[in-house]
Amino acid sequence: MENRISFAQFQALFAEYLGIEASRLTPEVNLLLELGIDSLSLVNAMIRLEREYQIMFSPEDRVMTRTLGEAYERFDYYRRTPPG
């Protein structure tokens, strides 16, 4: 497993997953309210991250994450924390 990915790399991944410009994905933007991303698309993006990086978000994280900054923090946490 590679160590960390930067926020910019994470931003580019999410932009690809969601089909939007990376420049619109600031850490504080509310993905659901400000960008109109539907919750299913957001959950699917997080599931893609799980598959690609062999991590497991908690169910609450999948549905409660609202900003890209929150998603990145949770992603980084699960990448650093061993499963179990």
PDB file of N, CA, C and O in Angstrom, chain B, residues numbered from 101:
ATOM      1  N   MET B 101       0.861  -1.180   0.000  1.00  0.00           N
ATOM      2  CA  MET B 101       0.000   0.000   0.000  1.00  0.00           C
ATOM      3  C   MET B 101       0.898   1.231   0.000  1.00  0.00           C
ATOM      4  O   MET B 101       1.812   1.332   0.819  1.00  0.00           O
ATOM      5  N   GLU B 102       0.648   2.154  -0.901  1.00  0.00           N
ATOM      6  CA  GLU B 102       1.414   3.388  -0.898  1.00  0.00           C
ATOM      7  C   GLU B 102       1.036   4.207   0.324  1.00  0.00           C
ATOM      8  O   GLU B 102      -0.051   4.053   0.882  1.00  0.00           O
ATOM      9  N   ASN B 103       1.951   5.081   0.733  1.00  0.00           N
ATOM     10  CA  ASN B 103       1.732   5.819   1.973  1.00  0.00           C
ATOM     11  C   ASN B 103       0.545   6.755   1.893  1.00  0.00           C
ATOM     12  O   ASN B 103      -0.581   6.352   2.186  1.00  0.00           O
ATOM     13  N   ARG B 104       0.776   7.988   1.506  1.00  0.00           N
ATOM     14  CA  ARG B 104      -0.315   8.970   1.472  1.00  0.00           C
ATOM     15  C   ARG B 104      -0.484   9.482   0.061  1.00  0.00           C
ATOM     16  O   ARG B 104       0.453   9.484  -0.737  1.00  0.00           O
ATOM     17  N   ILE B 105      -1.670   9.907  -0.225  1.00  0.00           N
ATOM     18  CA  ILE B 105      -1.869  10.658  -1.455  1.00  0.00           C
ATOM     19  C   ILE B 105      -2.224  12.077  -1.033  1.00  0.00           C
ATOM     20  O   ILE B 105      -2.860  12.295  -0.001  1.00  0.00           O
ATOM     21  N   SER B 106      -1.810  13.019  -1.835  1.00  0.00           N
ATOM     22  CA  SER B 106      -2.057  14.417  -1.497  1.00  0.00           C
ATOM     23  C   SER B 106      -3.525  14.752  -1.712  1.00  0.00           C
ATOM     24  O   SER B 106      -4.273  14.005  -2.342  1.00  0.00           O
ATOM     25  N   PHE B 107      -3.914  15.906  -1.166  1.00  0.00           N
ATOM     26  CA  PHE B 107      -5.284  16.357  -1.393  1.00  0.00           C
ATOM     27  C   PHE B 107      -5.522  16.565  -2.893  1.00  0.00           C
ATOM     28  O   PHE B 107      -6.595  16.242  -3.403  1.00  0.00           O
ATOM     29  N   ALA B 108      -4.519  17.105  -3.598  1.00  0.00           N
ATOM     30  CA  ALA B 108      -4.672  17.350  -5.038  1.00  0.00           C
ATOM     31  C   ALA B 108      -4.907  16.043  -5.801  1.00  0.00           C
ATOM     32  O   ALA B 108      -5.717  16.005  -6.727  1.00  0.00           O
ATOM     33  N   GLN B 109      -4.213  14.991  -5.423  1.00  0.00           N
ATOM     34  CA  GLN B 109      -4.434  13.681  -6.057  1.00  0.00           C
ATOM     35  C   GLN B 109      -5.831  13.164  -5.740  1.00  0.00           C
ATOM     36  O   GLN B 109      -6.526  12.641  -6.611  1.00  0.00           O
ATOM     37  N   PHE B 110      -6.228  13.318  -4.486  1.00  0.00           N
ATOM     38  CA  PHE B 110      -7.568  12.894  -4.061  1.00  0.00           C
ATOM     39  C   PHE B 110      -8.632  13.692  -4.804  1.00  0.00           C
ATOM     40  O   PHE B 110      -9.631  13.134  -5.259  1.00  0.00           O
ATOM     41  N   GLN B 111      -8.418  14.987  -4.924  1.00  0.00           N
ATOM     42  CA  GLN B 111      -9.326  15.872  -5.641  1.00  0.00           C
ATOM     43  C   GLN B 111      -9.482  15.407  -7.094  1.00  0.00           C
ATOM     44  O   GLN B 111     -10.595  15.368  -7.617  1.00  0.00           O
ATOM     45  N   ALA B 112      -8.372  15.055  -7.739  1.00  0.00           N
ATOM     46  CA  ALA B 112      -8.419  14.584  -9.128  1.00  0.00           C
ATOM     47  C   ALA B 112      -9.190  13.265  -9.239  1.00  0.00           C
ATOM     48  O   ALA B 112      -9.950  13.070 -10.187  1.00  0.00           O
ATOM     49  N   LEU B 113      -8.999  12.364  -8.279  1.00  0.00           N
ATOM     50  CA  LEU B 113      -9.743  11.097  -8.272  1.00  0.00           C
ATOM     51  C   LEU B 113     -11.240  11.347  -8.168  1.00  0.00           C
ATOM     52  O   LEU B 113     -12.027  10.793  -8.935  1.00  0.00           O
ATOM     53  N   PHE B 114     -11.621  12.178  -7.221  1.00  0.00           N
ATOM     54  CA  PHE B 114     -13.039  12.468  -7.015  1.00  0.00           C
ATOM     55  C   PHE B 114     -13.639  13.149  -8.234  1.00  0.00           C
ATOM     56  O   PHE B 114     -14.773  12.859  -8.615  1.00  0.00           O
ATOM     57  N   ALA B 115     -12.884  14.051  -8.846  1.00  0.00           N
ATOM     58  CA  ALA B 115     -13.367  14.732 -10.050  1.00  0.00           C
ATOM     59  C   ALA B 115     -13.641  13.706 -11.147  1.00  0.00           C
ATOM     60  O   ALA B 115     -14.652  13.783 -11.845  1.00  0.00           O
ATOM     61  N   GLU B 116     -12.741  12.758 -11.287  1.00  0.00           N
ATOM     62  CA  GLU B 116     -12.938  11.694 -12.285  1.00  0.00           C
ATOM     63  C   GLU B 116     -14.163  10.854 -11.943  1.00  0.00           C
ATOM     64  O   GLU B 116     -14.996  10.585 -12.809  1.00  0.00           O
ATOM     65  N   TYR B 117     -14.275  10.440 -10.683  1.00  0.00           N
ATOM     66  CA  TYR B 117     -15.397   9.611 -10.250  1.00  0.00           C
ATOM     67  C   TYR B 117     -16.742  10.304 -10.467  1.00  0.00           C
ATOM     68  O   TYR B 117     -17.721   9.676 -10.873  1.00  0.00           O
ATOM     69  N   LEU B 118     -16.772  11.605 -10.191  1.00  0.00           N
ATOM     70  CA  LEU B 118     -18.032  12.349 -10.244  1.00  0.00           C
ATOM     71  C   LEU B 118     -18.273  13.028 -11.592  1.00  0.00           C
ATOM     72  O   LEU B 118     -19.368  13.530 -11.849  1.00  0.00           O
ATOM     73  N   GLY B 119     -17.260  13.044 -12.447  1.00  0.00           N
ATOM     74  CA  GLY B 119     -17.418  13.646 -13.762  1.00  0.00           C
ATOM     75  C   GLY B 119     -17.548  15.159 -13.729  1.00  0.00           C
ATOM     76  O   GLY B 119     -18.318  15.734 -14.498  1.00  0.00           O
ATOM     77  N   ILE B 120     -16.791  15.816 -12.835  1.00  0.00           N
ATOM     78  CA  ILE B 120     -16.816  17.272 -12.767  1.00  0.00           C
ATOM     79  C   ILE B 120     -15.386  17.801 -12.746  1.00  0.00           C
ATOM     80  O   ILE B 120     -14.443  17.040 -12.528  1.00  0.00           O
ATOM     81  N   GLU B 121     -15.226  19.094 -12.971  1.00  0.00           N
ATOM     82  CA  GLU B 121     -13.902  19.711 -12.964  1.00  0.00           C
ATOM     83  C   GLU B 121     -13.306  19.701 -11.564  1.00  0.00           C
ATOM     84  O   GLU B 121     -13.979  20.029 -10.587  1.00  0.00           O
ATOM     85  N   ALA B 122     -12.039  19.323 -11.480  1.00  0.00           N
ATOM     86  CA  ALA B 122     -11.359  19.267 -10.186  1.00  0.00           C
ATOM     87  C   ALA B 122     -11.332  20.632  -9.506  1.00  0.00           C
ATOM     88  O   ALA B 122     -11.382  20.708  -8.278  1.00  0.00           O
ATOM     89  N   SER B 123     -11.252  21.703 -10.279  1.00  0.00           N
ATOM     90  CA  SER B 123     -11.183  23.049  -9.694  1.00  0.00           C
ATOM     91  C   SER B 123     -12.437  23.404  -8.894  1.00  0.00           C
ATOM     92  O   SER B 123     -12.392  24.285  -8.035  1.00  0.00           O
ATOM     93  N   ARG B 124     -13.541  22.734  -9.165  1.00  0.00           N
ATOM     94  CA  ARG B 124     -14.782  22.980  -8.412  1.00  0.00           C
ATOM     95  C   ARG B 124     -14.776  22.267  -7.065  1.00  0.00           C
ATOM     96  O   ARG B 124     -15.613  22.550  -6.207  1.00  0.00           O
ATOM     97  N   LEU B 125     -13.846  21.354  -6.880  1.00  0.00           N
ATOM     98  CA  LEU B 125     -13.804  20.532  -5.672  1.00  0.00           C
ATOM     99  C   LEU B 125     -12.816  21.088  -4.656  1.00  0.00           C
ATOM    100  O   LEU B 125     -11.712  20.568  -4.497  1.00  0.00           O
ATOM    101  N   THR B 126     -13.223  22.139  -3.979  1.00  0.00           N
ATOM    102  CA  THR B 126     -12.405  22.692  -2.905  1.00  0.00           C
ATOM    103  C   THR B 126     -12.673  21.889  -1.634  1.00  0.00           C
ATOM    104  O   THR B 126     -13.678  21.183  -1.555  1.00  0.00           O
ATOM    105  N   PRO B 127     -11.794  21.986  -0.646  1.00  0.00           N
ATOM    106  CA  PRO B 127     -12.016  21.220   0.587  1.00  0.00           C
ATOM    107  C   PRO B 127     -13.331  21.547   1.279  1.00  0.00           C
ATOM    108  O   PRO B 127     -13.933  20.677   1.907  1.00  0.00           O
ATOM    109  N   GLU B 128     -13.786  22.808   1.169  1.00  0.00           N
ATOM    110  CA  GLU B 128     -14.983  23.191   1.926  1.00  0.00           C
ATOM    111  C   GLU B 128     -16.284  23.139   1.152  1.00  0.00           C
ATOM    112  O   GLU B 128     -17.349  23.331   1.737  1.00  0.00           O
ATOM    113  N   VAL B 129     -16.232  22.884  -0.145  1.00  0.00           N
ATOM    114  CA  VAL B 129     -17.467  22.878  -0.928  1.00  0.00           C
ATOM    115  C   VAL B 129     -18.369  21.723  -0.485  1.00  0.00           C
ATOM    116  O   VAL B 129     -17.915  20.592  -0.313  1.00  0.00           O
ATOM    117  N   ASN B 130     -19.640  22.031  -0.307  1.00  0.00           N
ATOM    118  CA  ASN B 130     -20.609  20.997   0.040  1.00  0.00           C
ATOM    119  C   ASN B 130     -21.003  20.295  -1.257  1.00  0.00           C
ATOM    120  O   ASN B 130     -21.651  20.879  -2.126  1.00  0.00           O
ATOM    121  N   LEU B 131     -20.603  19.051  -1.365  1.00  0.00           N
ATOM    122  CA  LEU B 131     -20.811  18.296  -2.608  1.00  0.00           C
ATOM    123  C   LEU B 131     -22.287  18.155  -2.946  1.00  0.00           C
ATOM    124  O   LEU B 131     -22.668  18.192  -4.116  1.00  0.00           O
ATOM    125  N   LEU B 132     -23.108  17.995  -1.933  1.00  0.00           N
ATOM    126  CA  LEU B 132     -24.532  17.775  -2.158  1.00  0.00           C
ATOM    127  C   LEU B 132     -25.279  19.084  -2.425  1.00  0.00           C
ATOM    128  O   LEU B 132     -26.034  19.182  -3.392  1.00  0.00           O
ATOM    129  N   LEU B 133     -25.072  20.078  -1.579  1.00  0.00           N
ATOM    130  CA  LEU B 133     -25.845  21.317  -1.685  1.00  0.00           C
ATOM    131  C   LEU B 133     -25.295  22.296  -2.719  1.00  0.00           C
ATOM    132  O   LEU B 133     -26.061  22.883  -3.484  1.00  0.00           O
ATOM    133  N   GLU B 134     -23.975  22.478  -2.749  1.00  0.00           N
ATOM    134  CA  GLU B 134     -23.396  23.482  -3.633  1.00  0.00           C
ATOM    135  C   GLU B 134     -23.135  22.964  -5.045  1.00  0.00           C
ATOM    136  O   GLU B 134     -23.259  23.713  -6.015  1.00  0.00           O
ATOM    137  N   LEU B 135     -22.777  21.696  -5.163  1.00  0.00           N
ATOM    138  CA  LEU B 135     -22.477  21.152  -6.490  1.00  0.00           C
ATOM    139  C   LEU B 135     -23.592  20.290  -7.052  1.00  0.00           C
ATOM    140  O   LEU B 135     -23.561  19.914  -8.224  1.00  0.00           O
ATOM    141  N   GLY B 136     -24.569  19.978  -6.229  1.00  0.00           N
ATOM    142  CA  GLY B 136     -25.700  19.188  -6.710  1.00  0.00           C
ATOM    143  C   GLY B 136     -25.375  17.726  -6.967  1.00  0.00           C
ATOM    144  O   GLY B 136     -26.068  17.058  -7.736  1.00  0.00           O
ATOM    145  N   ILE B 137     -24.324  17.225  -6.326  1.00  0.00           N
ATOM    146  CA  ILE B 137     -23.983  15.808  -6.448  1.00  0.00           C
ATOM    147  C   ILE B 137     -25.025  15.027  -5.658  1.00  0.00           C
ATOM    148  O   ILE B 137     -25.291  15.353  -4.501  1.00  0.00           O
ATOM    149  N   ASP B 138     -25.610  14.013  -6.255  1.00  0.00           N
ATOM    150  CA  ASP B 138     -26.590  13.237  -5.490  1.00  0.00           C
ATOM    151  C   ASP B 138     -25.867  12.285  -4.543  1.00  0.00           C
ATOM    152  O   ASP B 138     -24.731  11.881  -4.792  1.00  0.00           O
ATOM    153  N   SER B 139     -26.542  11.937  -3.460  1.00  0.00           N
ATOM    154  CA  SER B 139     -25.921  11.131  -2.415  1.00  0.00           C
ATOM    155  C   SER B 139     -25.488   9.760  -2.931  1.00  0.00           C
ATOM    156  O   SER B 139     -24.484   9.224  -2.461  1.00  0.00           O
ATOM    157  N   LEU B 140     -26.203   9.193  -3.862  1.00  0.00           N
ATOM    158  CA  LEU B 140     -25.812   7.897  -4.419  1.00  0.00           C
ATOM    159  C   LEU B 140     -24.484   7.999  -5.162  1.00  0.00           C
ATOM    160  O   LEU B 140     -23.644   7.106  -5.052  1.00  0.00           O
ATOM    161  N   SER B 141     -24.290   9.070  -5.912  1.00  0.00           N
ATOM    162  CA  SER B 141     -23.013   9.273  -6.617  1.00  0.00           C
ATOM    163  C   SER B 141     -21.868   9.430  -5.629  1.00  0.00           C
ATOM    164  O   SER B 141     -20.771   8.917  -5.853  1.00  0.00           O
ATOM    165  N   LEU B 142     -22.124  10.135  -4.540  1.00  0.00           N
ATOM    166  CA  LEU B 142     -21.104  10.317  -3.517  1.00  0.00           C
ATOM    167  C   LEU B 142     -20.750   8.985  -2.859  1.00  0.00           C
ATOM    168  O   LEU B 142     -19.572   8.682  -2.675  1.00  0.00           O
ATOM    169  N   VAL B 143     -21.740   8.201  -2.510  1.00  0.00           N
ATOM    170  CA  VAL B 143     -21.501   6.880  -1.913  1.00  0.00           C
ATOM    171  C   VAL B 143     -20.750   5.994  -2.906  1.00  0.00           C
ATOM    172  O   VAL B 143     -19.821   5.285  -2.520  1.00  0.00           O
ATOM    173  N   ASN B 144     -21.139   6.026  -4.169  1.00  0.00           N
ATOM    174  CA  ASN B 144     -20.446   5.221  -5.184  1.00  0.00           C
ATOM    175  C   ASN B 144     -18.986   5.630  -5.326  1.00  0.00           C
ATOM    176  O   ASN B 144     -18.118   4.775  -5.505  1.00  0.00           O
ATOM    177  N   ALA B 145     -18.707   6.925  -5.248  1.00  0.00           N
ATOM    178  CA  ALA B 145     -17.322   7.395  -5.328  1.00  0.00           C
ATOM    179  C   ALA B 145     -16.517   6.859  -4.146  1.00  0.00           C
ATOM    180  O   ALA B 145     -15.364   6.459  -4.310  1.00  0.00           O
ATOM    181  N   MET B 146     -17.113   6.849  -2.968  1.00  0.00           N
ATOM    182  CA  MET B 146     -16.416   6.342  -1.793  1.00  0.00           C
ATOM    183  C   MET B 146     -16.204   4.828  -1.891  1.00  0.00           C
ATOM    184  O   MET B 146     -15.183   4.312  -1.437  1.00  0.00           O
ATOM    185  N   ILE B 147     -17.150   4.134  -2.474  1.00  0.00           N
ATOM    186  CA  ILE B 147     -16.982   2.687  -2.673  1.00  0.00           C
ATOM    187  C   ILE B 147     -15.852   2.421  -3.662  1.00  0.00           C
ATOM    188  O   ILE B 147     -15.083   1.476  -3.485  1.00  0.00           O
ATOM    189  N   ARG B 148     -15.745   3.243  -4.696  1.00  0.00           N
ATOM    190  CA  ARG B 148     -14.622   3.106  -5.634  1.00  0.00           C
ATOM    191  C   ARG B 148     -13.290   3.302  -4.918  1.00  0.00           C
ATOM    192  O   ARG B 148     -12.328   2.579  -5.178  1.00  0.00           O
ATOM    193  N   LEU B 149     -13.237   4.280  -4.016  1.00  0.00           N
ATOM    194  CA  LEU B 149     -12.017   4.486  -3.237  1.00  0.00           C
ATOM    195  C   LEU B 149     -11.701   3.246  -2.402  1.00  0.00           C
ATOM    196  O   LEU B 149     -10.547   2.825  -2.316  1.00  0.00           O
ATOM    197  N   GLU B 150     -12.719   2.672  -1.796  1.00  0.00           N
ATOM    198  CA  GLU B 150     -12.514   1.458  -0.999  1.00  0.00           C
ATOM    199  C   GLU B 150     -11.895   0.351  -1.839  1.00  0.00           C
ATOM    200  O   GLU B 150     -10.941  -0.302  -1.416  1.00  0.00           O
ATOM    201  N   ARG B 151     -12.435   0.149  -3.012  1.00  0.00           N
ATOM    202  CA  ARG B 151     -11.941  -0.924  -3.884  1.00  0.00           C
ATOM    203  C   ARG B 151     -10.517  -0.653  -4.359  1.00  0.00           C
ATOM    204  O   ARG B 151      -9.666  -1.541  -4.328  1.00  0.00           O
ATOM    205  N   GLU B 152     -10.266   0.571  -4.795  1.00  0.00           N
ATOM    206  CA  GLU B 152      -8.961   0.895  -5.361  1.00  0.00           C
ATOM    207  C   GLU B 152      -7.860   0.951  -4.315  1.00  0.00           C
ATOM    208  O   GLU B 152      -6.704   0.661  -4.626  1.00  0.00           O
ATOM    209  N   TYR B 153      -8.191   1.314  -3.090  1.00  0.00           N
ATOM    210  CA  TYR B 153      -7.180   1.492  -2.049  1.00  0.00           C
ATOM    211  C   TYR B 153      -7.301   0.503  -0.902  1.00  0.00           C
ATOM    212  O   TYR B 153      -6.640   0.672   0.123  1.00  0.00           O
ATOM    213  N   GLN B 154      -8.127  -0.521  -1.049  1.00  0.00           N
ATOM    214  CA  GLN B 154      -8.293  -1.579  -0.061  1.00  0.00           C
ATOM    215  C   GLN B 154      -8.498  -1.021   1.351  1.00  0.00           C
ATOM    216  O   GLN B 154      -7.800  -1.391   2.295  1.00  0.00           O
ATOM    217  N   ILE B 155      -9.470  -0.126   1.462  1.00  0.00           N
ATOM    218  CA  ILE B 155      -9.876   0.406   2.757  1.00  0.00           C
ATOM    219  C   ILE B 155     -11.361   0.147   2.928  1.00  0.00           C
ATOM    220  O   ILE B 155     -12.030  -0.286   1.990  1.00  0.00           O
ATOM    221  N   MET B 156     -11.879   0.409   4.117  1.00  0.00           N
ATOM    222  CA  MET B 156     -13.297   0.246   4.361  1.00  0.00           C
ATOM    223  C   MET B 156     -13.791   1.409   5.199  1.00  0.00           C
ATOM    224  O   MET B 156     -13.458   1.529   6.378  1.00  0.00           O
ATOM    225  N   PHE B 157     -14.601   2.280   4.567  1.00  0.00           N
ATOM    226  CA  PHE B 157     -15.237   3.369   5.306  1.00  0.00           C
ATOM    227  C   PHE B 157     -16.344   2.790   6.174  1.00  0.00           C
ATOM    228  O   PHE B 157     -16.947   1.775   5.825  1.00  0.00           O
ATOM    229  N   SER B 158     -16.607   3.428   7.291  1.00  0.00           N
ATOM    230  CA  SER B 158     -17.760   3.013   8.079  1.00  0.00           C
ATOM    231  C   SER B 158     -19.013   3.429   7.315  1.00  0.00           C
ATOM    232  O   SER B 158     -18.970   4.379   6.534  1.00  0.00           O
ATOM    233  N   PRO B 159     -20.129   2.732   7.529  1.00  0.00           N
ATOM    234  CA  PRO B 159     -21.372   3.122   6.842  1.00  0.00           C
ATOM    235  C   PRO B 159     -21.748   4.579   7.113  1.00  0.00           C
ATOM    236  O   PRO B 159     -22.273   5.265   6.236  1.00  0.00           O
ATOM    237  N   GLU B 160     -21.474   5.045   8.337  1.00  0.00           N
ATOM    238  CA  GLU B 160     -21.792   6.437   8.669  1.00  0.00           C
ATOM    239  C   GLU B 160     -20.970   7.407   7.832  1.00  0.00           C
ATOM    240  O   GLU B 160     -21.484   8.430   7.381  1.00  0.00           O
ATOM    241  N   ASP B 161     -19.685   7.086   7.622  1.00  0.00           N
ATOM    242  CA  ASP B 161     -18.837   7.959   6.823  1.00  0.00           C
ATOM    243  C   ASP B 161     -19.333   8.044   5.380  1.00  0.00           C
ATOM    244  O   ASP B 161     -19.272   9.103   4.757  1.00  0.00           O
ATOM    245  N   ARG B 162     -19.813   6.944   4.866  1.00  0.00           N
ATOM    246  CA  ARG B 162     -20.301   6.942   3.479  1.00  0.00           C
ATOM    247  C   ARG B 162     -21.493   7.870   3.294  1.00  0.00           C
ATOM    248  O   ARG B 162     -21.606   8.536   2.265  1.00  0.00           O
ATOM    249  N   VAL B 163     -22.377   7.919   4.273  1.00  0.00           N
ATOM    250  CA  VAL B 163     -23.594   8.717   4.103  1.00  0.00           C
ATOM    251  C   VAL B 163     -23.529  10.087   4.770  1.00  0.00           C
ATOM    252  O   VAL B 163     -24.329  10.961   4.438  1.00  0.00           O
ATOM    253  N   MET B 164     -22.599  10.298   5.701  1.00  0.00           N
ATOM    254  CA  MET B 164     -22.546  11.567   6.425  1.00  0.00           C
ATOM    255  C   MET B 164     -21.533  12.548   5.848  1.00  0.00           C
ATOM    256  O   MET B 164     -21.581  13.735   6.171  1.00  0.00           O
ATOM    257  N   THR B 165     -20.622  12.085   5.007  1.00  0.00           N
ATOM    258  CA  THR B 165     -19.620  12.967   4.427  1.00  0.00           C
ATOM    259  C   THR B 165     -20.294  13.943   3.477  1.00  0.00           C
ATOM    260  O   THR B 165     -21.073  13.547   2.610  1.00  0.00           O
ATOM    261  N   ARG B 166     -19.988  15.219   3.649  1.00  0.00           N
ATOM    262  CA  ARG B 166     -20.633  16.248   2.831  1.00  0.00           C
ATOM    263  C   ARG B 166     -19.649  17.073   2.008  1.00  0.00           C
ATOM    264  O   ARG B 166     -19.982  17.534   0.917  1.00  0.00           O
ATOM    265  N   THR B 167     -18.420  17.261   2.539  1.00  0.00           N
ATOM    266  CA  THR B 167     -17.448  18.071   1.807  1.00  0.00           C
ATOM    267  C   THR B 167     -16.294  17.188   1.349  1.00  0.00           C
ATOM    268  O   THR B 167     -16.087  16.093   1.873  1.00  0.00           O
ATOM    269  N   LEU B 168     -15.547  17.680   0.363  1.00  0.00           N
ATOM    270  CA  LEU B 168     -14.396  16.926  -0.102  1.00  0.00           C
ATOM    271  C   LEU B 168     -13.325  16.870   0.980  1.00  0.00           C
ATOM    272  O   LEU B 168     -12.611  15.875   1.105  1.00  0.00           O
ATOM    273  N   GLY B 169     -13.218  17.941   1.759  1.00  0.00           N
ATOM    274  CA  GLY B 169     -12.266  17.938   2.872  1.00  0.00           C
ATOM    275  C   GLY B 169     -12.579  16.834   3.873  1.00  0.00           C
ATOM    276  O   GLY B 169     -11.672  16.148   4.345  1.00  0.00           O
ATOM    277  N   GLU B 170     -13.857  16.660   4.199  1.00  0.00           N
ATOM    278  CA  GLU B 170     -14.265  15.575   5.111  1.00  0.00           C
ATOM    279  C   GLU B 170     -13.938  14.214   4.499  1.00  0.00           C
ATOM    280  O   GLU B 170     -13.419  13.328   5.178  1.00  0.00           O
ATOM    281  N   ALA B 171     -14.244  14.059   3.219  1.00  0.00           N
ATOM    282  CA  ALA B 171     -13.974  12.787   2.542  1.00  0.00           C
ATOM    283  C   ALA B 171     -12.477  12.479   2.573  1.00  0.00           C
ATOM    284  O   ALA B 171     -12.078  11.342   2.827  1.00  0.00           O
ATOM    285  N   TYR B 172     -11.652  13.496   2.312  1.00  0.00           N
ATOM    286  CA  TYR B 172     -10.207  13.296   2.328  1.00  0.00           C
ATOM    287  C   TYR B 172      -9.719  12.936   3.729  1.00  0.00           C
ATOM    288  O   TYR B 172      -8.894  12.033   3.875  1.00  0.00           O
ATOM    289  N   GLU B 173     -10.206  13.619   4.755  1.00  0.00           N
ATOM    290  CA  GLU B 173      -9.812  13.306   6.132  1.00  0.00           C
ATOM    291  C   GLU B 173     -10.154  11.864   6.486  1.00  0.00           C
ATOM    292  O   GLU B 173      -9.336  11.156   7.073  1.00  0.00           O
ATOM    293  N   ARG B 174     -11.352  11.431   6.132  1.00  0.00           N
ATOM    294  CA  ARG B 174     -11.757  10.056   6.435  1.00  0.00           C
ATOM    295  C   ARG B 174     -10.916   9.057   5.643  1.00  0.00           C
ATOM    296  O   ARG B 174     -10.484   8.036   6.177  1.00  0.00           O
ATOM    297  N   PHE B 175     -10.690   9.360   4.368  1.00  0.00           N
ATOM    298  CA  PHE B 175      -9.867   8.500   3.518  1.00  0.00           C
ATOM    299  C   PHE B 175      -8.470   8.368   4.121  1.00  0.00           C
ATOM    300  O   PHE B 175      -7.960   7.256   4.256  1.00  0.00           O
ATOM    301  N   ASP B 176      -7.855   9.479   4.480  1.00  0.00           N
ATOM    302  CA  ASP B 176      -6.508   9.467   5.047  1.00  0.00           C
ATOM    303  C   ASP B 176      -6.481   8.688   6.355  1.00  0.00           C
ATOM    304  O   ASP B 176      -5.546   7.929   6.610  1.00  0.00           O
ATOM    305  N   TYR B 177      -7.501   8.874   7.181  1.00  0.00           N
ATOM    306  CA  TYR B 177      -7.594   8.142   8.445  1.00  0.00           C
ATOM    307  C   TYR B 177      -7.615   6.629   8.192  1.00  0.00           C
ATOM    308  O   TYR B 177      -6.853   5.890   8.815  1.00  0.00           O
ATOM    309  N   TYR B 178      -8.471   6.172   7.294  1.00  0.00           N
ATOM    310  CA  TYR B 178      -8.590   4.734   7.039  1.00  0.00           C
ATOM    311  C   TYR B 178      -7.353   4.177   6.353  1.00  0.00           C
ATOM    312  O   TYR B 178      -7.041   2.996   6.512  1.00  0.00           O
ATOM    313  N   ARG B 179      -6.643   5.003   5.595  1.00  0.00           N
ATOM    314  CA  ARG B 179      -5.395   4.548   4.964  1.00  0.00           C
ATOM    315  C   ARG B 179      -4.308   4.340   6.021  1.00  0.00           C
ATOM    316  O   ARG B 179      -3.465   3.455   5.876  1.00  0.00           O
ATOM    317  N   ARG B 180      -4.324   5.147   7.077  1.00  0.00           N
ATOM    318  CA  ARG B 180      -3.307   5.045   8.131  1.00  0.00           C
ATOM    319  C   ARG B 180      -3.655   4.044   9.209  1.00  0.00           C
ATOM    320  O   ARG B 180      -2.771   3.595   9.938  1.00  0.00           O
ATOM    321  N   THR B 181      -4.931   3.680   9.330  1.00  0.00           N
ATOM    322  CA  THR B 181      -5.386   2.809  10.407  1.00  0.00           C
ATOM    323  C   THR B 181      -5.541   1.380   9.885  1.00  0.00           C
ATOM    324  O   THR B 181      -6.303   1.128   8.952  1.00  0.00           O
ATOM    325  N   PRO B 182      -4.810   0.449  10.500  1.00  0.00           N
ATOM    326  CA  PRO B 182      -4.968  -0.936  10.053  1.00  0.00           C
ATOM    327  C   PRO B 182      -6.378  -1.464  10.318  1.00  0.00           C
ATOM    328  O   PRO B 182      -6.996  -1.104  11.319  1.00  0.00           O
ATOM    329  N   PRO B 183      -6.889  -2.316   9.424  1.00  0.00           N
ATOM    330  CA  PRO B 183      -8.246  -2.873   9.627  1.00  0.00           C
ATOM    331  C   PRO B 183      -8.300  -3.728  10.884  1.00  0.00           C
ATOM    332  O   PRO B 183      -7.306  -4.307  11.322  1.00  0.00           O
ATOM    333  N   GLY B 184      -9.492  -3.781  11.438  1.00  0.00           N
ATOM    334  CA  GLY B 184      -9.729  -4.653  12.567  1.00  0.00           C
ATOM    335  C   GLY B 184      -9.859  -3.909  13.787  1.00  0.00           C
ATOM    336  O   GLY B 184     -10.065  -4.497  14.849  1.00  0.00           O
TER     337      GLY B 184
END
